[in-house]
Amino acid sequence: MKRPEKIALAAVTLFLLPFCGAGVFLGVLAARAARAAAPDLGQAAFLAIGSLVFGGVGFVPFFLIRAGWSRWRAAQRLKEEHPDAPWMWRDDWARGEVLSAAGARVGALWFFVILWNLISAPLVVLLPAEVMKGNRPAAFGFLFPLIGAGLLVHASVQTLRRRKFGDSTLALAANPAAPGGRLLGTIRTHAALQPEDGFHLTLTCVNRVTDRSGKESSVSEKILWRDDRTMTWGVPDDDPERSAIPVSFAIPAEAAPTSAEDSDDRILWCLAVDARVPGFDYHADFEVPVFKAPAGSAAAVATGFATTASAAGPDPMVEYEAPELPYQPGSDPGVRVGPSESGGTEFYFGAARAPGAAAGMTVFTAIFWGSVWFLLYVGAPWIFPILFGAFSLLMTFLALDLWFGTTRVIFGEGQVRIRGSVLGLGATRSIPCSEIQEVRADITMQSGGRSGTPYYAIKLVRRTSWTVTAGEYLRDKREALWLAGEMKRLIASSR
């Protein structure tokens, strides 16, 4: 182990030692209180909970860090051995397979749930007395034990799901996949699955960013690209006690590859598979390697790297896919396409096209307005209500736009007129069709993280590289692509 690594490990150890010592000390006091001639069971229980909390904060992370440090050293060794092949920096990737993350996530979930409940459990004993004294705001403290109970149920469900299905493995047919090529492989489960509506697979490209400010850090995951497909049945497998699920996705040539250098700003490719079966539904997710190899390198030749979109070739798994129904124009009541009263073709995007996102934004906005009221109620310095109020006003506008925003796009007479309005208030802008060089369907909003729902917007790209939004909050990717194609056709016919 190098000297900087030893110093870092020693610093972490010294940081955790006080927690370990406090846990042992409180445990000894709890044992003495329980063995006393007149044992105080309440005090003994309180000290025992404190011992578990401090011991958990100290001992558990210590052993986890030691194990993680060994894995980090192994990864560093692989980096030194394969500096130009980042897909060889993980043991499972190097073997041409990807392990599902179910086991590690369940373990981490249980650690968090136990710690949360140990910290919030004393509130169940202390708060009733405070409420009886007339301290009504103290009743809000019961939310923490209630959240802990919900977390306990969630962890139990995830544990039972893992016991039923075990850990799944994705065997890659080509390692790694490449932009412009195809992700091919087979997911092998530890249970025989026969879902009536098939296996639903989703491949997502995510930009995971960690923002650090002093000792605080926050993680956000932005969906850059997504595709999904449904496989009717699995591929033949020698073991009747398990299932083999076919995987095949064409990756766009312009897609960003996996980034492994900067841990605070990473590009991840995540594959998820779901199936509705009796009892607990099946779910597994994998972080798959998508990389570019240097042209002419041995890796590029050996793995069949592609450099163009057409190089993905025919789909060898197409016979297992459920028939995909094409998008039917008019199936979305919130979007209408037809002749305009003033001539030409009109695209009308109605209000409340994303009710789920609108409801979430409304709740979030109400919470922030509640925070403003609380700051004013307790007499906080004016700078805080002003800042929270400004942010609340911005979120209020976003919520109103999600609920009541409409967009009208009219193509005619060699130009496109766009009017976006909220509650009837808005302005119209005109753009000559000759200035538009591209029409795209981009992901501009999402609810949730990598497994959340992306919402698409139609973007008109002008020759000055500026973009203009011509309709947004579209949940269906097929609909967004169809609308973008229709606008492209109208622009081409006007030239």
C-alpha positions in Angstrom: 0.0 0.0 0.0 1.4 3.4 -1.0 2.0 6.1 1.7 -0.9 8.4 0.7 -3.3 5.4 0.8 -2.0 4.5 4.3 -2.5 8.1 5.5 -6.1 8.2 4.2 -7.0 4.9 5.7 -5.5 5.9 9.1 -7.4 9.2 9.0 -10.7 7.3 8.4 -9.9 4.9 11.2 -9.2 7.7 13.7 -12.4 9.4 12.7 -14.5 6.2 13.4 -12.7 5.2 16.6 -14.6 7.6 18.8 -17.9 6.2 17.6 -16.7 2.7 18.2 -15.6 3.6 21.7 -18.8 5.4 22.5 -20.8 2.4 21.4 -18.8 0.0 23.6 -19.0 2.5 26.6 -22.8 2.9 26.3 -23.1 -0.9 26.0 -21.2 -1.4 29.3 -23.4 1.2 31.0 -26.6 -0.5 29.7 -25.4 -3.9 31.0 -24.7 -2.4 34.4 -28.1 -0.7 34.6 -29.8 -3.9 33.7 -27.8 -5.9 36.4 -28.3 -3.4 39.2 -30.1 -4.4 42.4 -33.0 -2.2 41.3 -32.6 -2.2 37.6 -33.9 0.8 35.7 -35.1 -0.9 32.5 -36.0 2.4 30.8 -32.5 3.8 31.2 -31.0 0.4 30.2 -33.0 0.4 27.0 -32.1 4.0 26.2 -28.4 3.2 26.7 -28.6 0.0 24.7 -30.2 2.0 21.8 -27.4 4.6 22.1 -24.8 1.8 22.1 -26.3 0.3 18.9 -26.5 3.7 17.2 -22.9 4.7 18.0 -21.5 1.2 17.4 -23.3 1.0 14.1 -22.0 4.3 13.0 -18.5 3.3 14.0 -18.0 -0.5 13.5 -20.1 -1.1 10.4 -18.6 1.7 8.2 -15.1 0.6 9.4 -15.5 -2.9 8.1 -17.2 -1.7 4.9 -14.4 0.8 4.2 -11.8 -1.9 4.8 -13.6 -4.2 2.3 -14.1 -1.3 -0.2 -10.4 -0.4 0.2 -9.4 -3.8 -0.9 -11.7 -3.6 -4.0 -10.3 -0.2 -4.8 -6.7 -1.5 -4.7 -7.7 -4.3 -7.0 -9.3 -1.8 -9.4 -6.2 0.3 -9.3 -4.1 -2.7 -10.3 -6.4 -3.5 -13.2 -6.1 0.1 -14.4 -2.3 -0.1 -14.4 -2.5 -3.4 -16.3 -5.0 -2.1 -18.9 -4.6 1.7 -19.2 -6.4 1.9 -22.6 -9.2 -0.6 -21.8 -11.4 0.8 -19.1 -13.9 -2.0 -19.5 -11.2 -4.3 -18.0 -11.1 -2.2 -14.8 -14.0 -4.2 -13.2 -13.7 -7.9 -12.5 -17.1 -8.8 -13.8 -16.7 -6.6 -17.0 -13.3 -8.2 -17.6 -15.0 -11.6 -17.6 -17.6 -10.5 -20.1 -20.5 -10.4 -17.7 -22.3 -8.0 -15.4 -23.7 -8.8 -12.0 -27.0 -7.3 -10.8 -26.7 -4.9 -7.9 -29.6 -6.5 -5.9 -27.5 -7.9 -3.0 -25.4 -4.8 -2.3 -28.4 -2.6 -2.4 -30.4 -4.7 -0.1 -27.6 -4.8 2.4 -27.1 -1.0 2.2 -30.9 -0.5 2.5 -31.0 -2.6 5.7 -28.1 -0.6 7.3 -29.9 2.7 6.6 -33.3 1.3 7.8 -31.8 0.0 11.1 -29.9 3.2 11.7 -32.9 5.4 11.0 -35.2 3.3 13.3 -32.6 3.2 16.1 -32.3 7.0 16.0 -36.1 7.7 15.7 -37.2 5.0 18.2 -36.7 7.1 21.4 -39.1 9.7 19.9 -41.9 7.2 20.4 -41.2 7.3 24.2 -40.3 11.0 24.6 -42.8 12.8 22.3 -46.1 11.7 24.0 -45.1 13.4 27.2 -44.2 16.6 25.3 -47.5 16.6 23.5 -49.4 16.1 26.8 -47.6 19.2 28.2 -49.2 21.3 25.4 -46.2 21.3 23.0 -48.3 20.5 19.9 -45.6 21.1 17.3 -43.7 18.2 18.9 -46.3 15.9 17.3 -44.6 16.4 14.0 -41.7 14.3 15.4 -43.9 11.2 15.0 -43.3 11.5 11.3 -39.8 10.0 11.8 -40.9 6.8 13.4 -43.7 6.5 10.8 -41.1 6.9 8.0 -39.0 4.3 9.7 -41.9 1.9 9.7 -42.4 2.4 6.0 -38.7 1.9 5.3 -38.8 -1.3 7.3 -41.7 -2.6 5.2 -39.9 -1.6 2.0 -36.6 -3.4 3.1 -38.6 -6.5 4.0 -40.2 -6.6 0.5 -36.9 -6.2 -1.2 -35.4 -8.9 0.9 -38.2 -11.3 0.1 -37.9 -10.4 -3.6 -34.2 -11.2 -3.6 -34.7 -14.5 -1.8 -37.2 -15.5 -4.5 -35.1 -14.5 -7.5 -31.6 -14.4 -6.3 -28.9 -12.5 -8.2 -29.1 -12.3 -12.0 -26.1 -12.2 -14.4 -25.9 -10.5 -17.8 -23.5 -12.4 -20.1 -22.3 -10.1 -22.9 -22.0 -11.4 -26.4 -19.6 -8.6 -27.3 -17.5 -6.9 -24.6 -17.8 -4.0 -24.5 -20.7 -2.5 -26.5 -19.9 0.6 -28.5 -21.7 3.7 -29.7 -23.0 3.0 -33.2 -23.0 -0.8 -32.4 -25.3 -3.1 -30.5 -25.5 -4.2 -26.9 -26.0 -8.0 -27.1 -26.2 -10.5 -24.4 -28.3 -12.8 -22.3 -29.6 -12.3 -18.7 -29.6 -15.5 -16.7 -31.8 -15.7 -13.7 -31.9 -18.1 -10.8 -35.6 -18.9 -11.2 -37.8 -20.1 -14.1 -39.9 -17.1 -15.2 -42.9 -17.2 -17.5 -44.5 -13.8 -17.5 -47.7 -13.5 -19.5 -46.8 -10.1 -21.0 -43.1 -10.8 -21.6 -39.9 -9.3 -20.3 -39.7 -5.5 -20.4 -36.1 -4.2 -20.9 -35.0 -0.6 -20.7 -31.5 0.8 -21.6 -30.8 4.2 -20.2 -27.8 6.5 -20.6 -27.4 8.6 -17.4 -25.2 11.6 -16.4 -24.5 11.1 -12.7 -23.2 14.3 -11.1 -22.0 14.8 -7.5 -22.0 18.4 -6.3 -19.8 19.1 -3.3 -20.0 22.1 -1.2 -17.8 21.9 1.9 -18.8 18.8 3.8 -22.1 18.6 2.0 -22.7 16.7 -1.2 -25.7 16.0 -3.4 -26.1 13.5 -6.3 -28.3 14.1 -9.4 -28.9 11.7 -12.3 -30.0 13.2 -15.6 -31.4 10.8 -18.3 -29.6 11.5 -21.6 -31.1 8.7 -23.8 -33.5 5.8 -23.3 -34.8 2.9 -25.3 -37.0 0.1 -24.4 -38.4 -3.1 -25.8 -40.4 -6.2 -24.8 -39.2 -9.7 -25.3 -42.1 -12.2 -25.5 -40.1 -15.2 -24.2 -36.6 -16.2 -23.3 -33.9 -17.9 -25.3 -33.5 -21.7 -24.9 -31.4 -22.6 -21.8 -30.0 -26.0 -20.7 -31.3 -25.5 -17.1 -35.1 -25.7 -16.7 -34.8 -24.1 -13.3 -33.8 -20.7 -14.7 -34.6 -18.3 -17.5 -32.4 -16.8 -20.2 -33.6 -13.4 -21.3 -32.4 -12.0 -24.6 -30.9 -8.5 -24.7 -30.3 -6.5 -27.9 -30.2 -2.7 -28.2 -28.8 -0.5 -31.0 -26.8 2.3 -29.5 -26.7 5.6 -31.3 -23.4 6.6 -32.9 -23.5 10.0 -31.2 -24.1 8.6 -27.8 -21.6 9.3 -25.0 -19.6 6.3 -23.9 -19.2 5.2 -20.2 -16.8 7.5 -18.4 -14.8 6.0 -15.5 -12.2 8.7 -14.7 -14.1 11.5 -12.9 -16.2 10.0 -10.1 -18.1 13.3 -9.6 -19.3 13.5 -13.3 -19.9 10.1 -14.8 -21.7 8.7 -17.8 -23.4 5.4 -17.0 -25.3 3.0 -19.1 -27.9 1.1 -17.1 -30.0 -1.9 -18.2 -33.1 -2.8 -16.3 -35.5 -5.8 -16.8 -38.9 -6.2 -15.3 -41.5 -9.0 -15.5 -44.9 -9.5 -14.0 -45.1 -12.9 -12.3 -47.2 -14.3 -9.5 -46.2 -13.0 -6.1 -43.4 -10.5 -6.2 -42.6 -9.1 -9.7 -39.1 -9.7 -11.1 -36.7 -6.8 -11.4 -33.0 -6.6 -12.0 -30.7 -3.9 -13.2 -27.1 -3.8 -14.5 -24.5 -1.2 -15.2 -23.2 -2.2 -18.7 -19.9 -1.2 -20.4 -20.2 1.1 -23.4 -16.8 2.3 -24.7 -15.0 3.3 -27.7 -11.7 1.6 -28.5 -8.8 3.3 -30.4 -9.1 2.7 -34.1 -7.1 -0.3 -35.3 -6.4 -1.5 -31.8 -6.5 -5.2 -30.9 -9.6 -4.5 -28.7 -11.4 -2.8 -31.5 -10.8 -5.8 -33.8 -11.5 -8.5 -31.2 -14.8 -7.0 -30.0 -16.1 -5.8 -33.4 -16.4 -2.1 -32.5 -18.7 -0.2 -34.8 -18.3 3.5 -35.7 -21.5 4.3 -37.6 -25.2 3.9 -36.8 -25.7 1.5 -39.7 -22.9 -0.7 -38.4 -25.2 -2.1 -35.7 -26.5 -4.5 -38.4 -29.5 -6.8 -38.2 -30.9 -7.6 -34.8 -30.2 -11.3 -33.9 -32.8 -11.2 -31.1 -35.7 -9.9 -33.2 -37.5 -13.2 -33.2 -38.0 -13.0 -29.5 -39.4 -9.5 -29.5 -43.1 -8.8 -29.0 -44.6 -6.9 -32.0 -44.2 -3.2 -31.5 -47.3 -1.2 -32.5 -46.6 1.9 -34.4 -47.6 5.3 -33.0 -51.2 6.1 -33.9 -51.7 9.8 -34.6 -54.5 11.2 -32.5 -54.1 8.6 -29.7 -53.0 11.4 -27.3 -55.9 13.7 -26.5 -53.5 16.3 -25.3 -51.9 16.8 -28.7 -53.8 17.6 -31.9 -52.4 17.9 -35.5 -54.6 19.2 -38.3 -55.4 22.1 -40.6 -55.1 25.6 -39.2 -57.9 28.1 -39.4 -55.5 30.6 -41.0 -54.2 28.0 -43.4 -51.3 25.6 -43.1 -50.8 22.8 -40.5 -51.3 23.3 -36.8 -49.8 21.4 -33.9 -51.6 22.1 -30.7 -50.2 20.9 -27.3 -52.9 21.2 -24.7 -52.7 21.8 -20.9 -51.8 19.2 -18.3 -50.0 16.8 -20.6 -47.8 15.6 -17.7 -50.2 15.3 -14.7 -47.8 13.2 -12.7 -45.0 15.7 -13.0 -47.4 18.6 -12.4 -48.7 17.0 -9.2 -45.2 16.4 -7.9 -44.2 20.0 -8.7 -47.3 21.3 -7.0 -46.5 19.4 -3.8 -42.9 20.5 -3.9 -44.0 24.2 -4.4 -46.5 23.9 -1.5 -43.6 22.7 0.8 -41.4 25.6 -0.1 -44.3 28.1 0.4 -44.8 26.5 3.8 -41.1 27.0 4.5 -41.4 30.7 3.7 -44.4 31.0 6.1 -42.4 29.2 8.8 -39.4 31.5 8.4 -41.7 34.5 8.7 -43.4 33.0 11.7 -40.2 32.4 13.7 -38.8 35.8 12.8 -35.8 34.6 10.7 -33.6 37.2 9.1 -35.3 38.7 6.0 -32.7 37.4 3.6 -34.0 33.8 4.1 -37.7 34.4 3.4 -36.7 36.5 0.4 -34.5 33.8 -1.1 -37.0 31.0 -0.3 -39.8 33.2 -1.6 -38.0 33.9 -4.9 -37.4 30.2 -5.4 -41.0 29.5 -4.5 -42.2 32.0 -7.1 -40.1 30.2 -9.8 -41.6 26.8 -8.9 -45.1 28.3 -8.8 -44.6 29.4 -12.5 -43.3 25.9 -13.4 -46.3 24.3 -11.7 -48.7 26.6 -13.5 -47.0 25.9 -16.8 -47.3 22.1 -16.2 -51.0 22.4 -15.4 -52.2 25.2 -17.7 -49.4 25.8 -20.3 -50.3 25.3 -24.0 -48.3 25.6 -27.2 -49.7 26.3 -30.7 -47.3 25.7 -33.6 -48.5 26.6 -37.2 -46.5 25.8 -40.4 -47.6 27.8 -43.4 -46.4 30.4 -46.0 -42.8 29.4 -45.6 -42.6 30.1 -41.9 -43.5 28.6 -38.5 -45.4 30.6 -35.9 -45.1 29.4 -32.2 -47.3 30.7 -29.4 -46.7 29.4 -25.9 -49.1 30.6 -23.2 -50.0 30.0 -19.6 -53.6 30.8 -18.6 -54.0 32.6 -22.0 -51.0 34.9 -21.5 -48.1 34.5 -23.9 -46.4 35.8 -27.1 -46.1 34.7 -30.7 -42.9 34.4 -32.5 -42.3 33.6 -36.2 -39.3 31.8 -37.8 -38.7 31.4 -41.5 -38.5 27.7 -42.4 -35.3 28.4 -44.3 -33.5 29.2 -41.0 -34.4 25.8 -39.5 -31.7 23.2 -40.1 -32.8 20.4 -37.8 -35.8 19.2 -35.7 -35.0 17.1 -32.6 -36.9 15.3 -29.9 -34.8 15.9 -26.8 -35.2 14.8 -23.1 -35.7 18.1 -21.3 -37.3 17.0 -18.0 -37.7 13.9 -15.9 -39.3 12.7 -12.7 -37.1 10.6 -10.5 -33.5 9.4 -11.1 -32.2 6.9 -13.6 -35.3 4.7 -13.3 -37.7 7.7 -13.5 -39.8 9.0 -16.4 -38.2 11.2 -19.1 -40.3 13.9 -20.9 -39.5 14.9 -24.4 -39.6 18.3 -26.1 -39.6 19.1 -29.8 -36.7 21.4 -30.6 -36.2 23.5 -33.8 -32.5 24.1 -34.3 -31.8 27.3 -36.2 -28.8 27.9 -38.4 -27.4 30.1 -35.7 -27.4 27.0 -33.4 -30.1 28.5 -31.3 -33.0 26.2 -30.4 -36.7 27.0 -30.1 -39.1 24.8 -28.3 -42.1 23.7 -30.4 -44.0 21.6 -27.9 -42.9 19.8 -24.7 -43.9 17.5 -21.8 -44.3 14.5 -24.1 -44.0 11.2 -22.2 -44.2 8.9 -25.2 -40.9 8.7 -27.1 -42.6 7.3 -30.2 -45.1 10.2 -30.2 -42.2 12.8 -29.9 -40.3 11.2 -32.8 -43.4 11.1 -35.0 -44.2 14.8 -34.3 -40.5 15.7 -35.0 -40.7 13.8 -38.3 -43.9 15.6 -39.3 -42.4 19.0 -38.6 -39.3 18.0 -40.6 -41.5 17.0 -43.6 -43.4 20.3 -43.5 -40.1 22.3 -43.3 -38.7 20.3 -46.3 -41.8 20.9 -48.4 -41.8 24.6 -47.8 -38.3 25.1 -49.3 
